[in-house]
Amino acid sequence: MWVINGLVQSARRFFCLFAIAVFGLAALPALAETRLLVLGDSLVAGYGLPPGQSFPAQLERDLKASGRNVTVINAGVSGDTTAGGLARLDWSLADNPQAVIVVLGGNDMLRGLPPEAAAANLDAIITRLGSRGIKVLLAGMMAPRNMGPAYVDAFDAMYPDLADRHDIEFYPFFLDGVALDPALNLDDGLHPNEAGIAEISRRIMPVVIRLLARLDS
């Protein structure tokens, strides 16, 4: 009889532990969602691409595939300059993102606008985001070499200078590995195609992960 009682007690302990494991784990909350906004121009908006193939959409897929619960918000407006990005910053933050990737300056450069003005606009954007406790990743651009050494030096230097000054994450060239490659761009030679977007997302991912790590710290 004592053998039977021992078996019954062992069975009860097993089922209790099983229930705790199953229902306890089931009761744990899901990983909190992180909202990451990408503020930019046509490179962000997805110019010339099918729906769902923009950089923010691709980045979200890549982040989720890596096991991260991140919603990436597309705040790209084709043709936007740094001044335009600054002007619409407040309403772009309506979804209360915890982190922002800034991809602006290309149109300033294409229009030959003064790098000093672009730097001031970017500085204001970063400062305003920081005042709200939002973590920032600044993605740089590069001026074509035919714009002259003075313009090229001033434009290219403003991105690392701003990143250093504000102590934020920095990706030196948003189009790294994609610019000037016909296989990765649309026929206009300026905007990435779907393969180009996938390559940009792949290359910038390590920096985005560092940005997200700042949220935990």
Secondary structure, DSSP 8 states (H G I E B T S, - for coil): -HHHHHHHHHHHHHHHHHHHHHHHHHHS-----EEEEEEESHHHHTTTS-TT-SHHHHHHHHHHHTT--EEEEEEE-TT--HHHHHHTHHHHTTT--SEEEEE--HHHHHTT--HHHHHHHHHHHHHHHHHTT-EEEEE-----GGG-HHHHHHHHHHHHHHHHHHT-EEES-TTTTTTT-GGGB-TTSSSB-HHHHHHHHHHHHHHHHHHHHHHH-
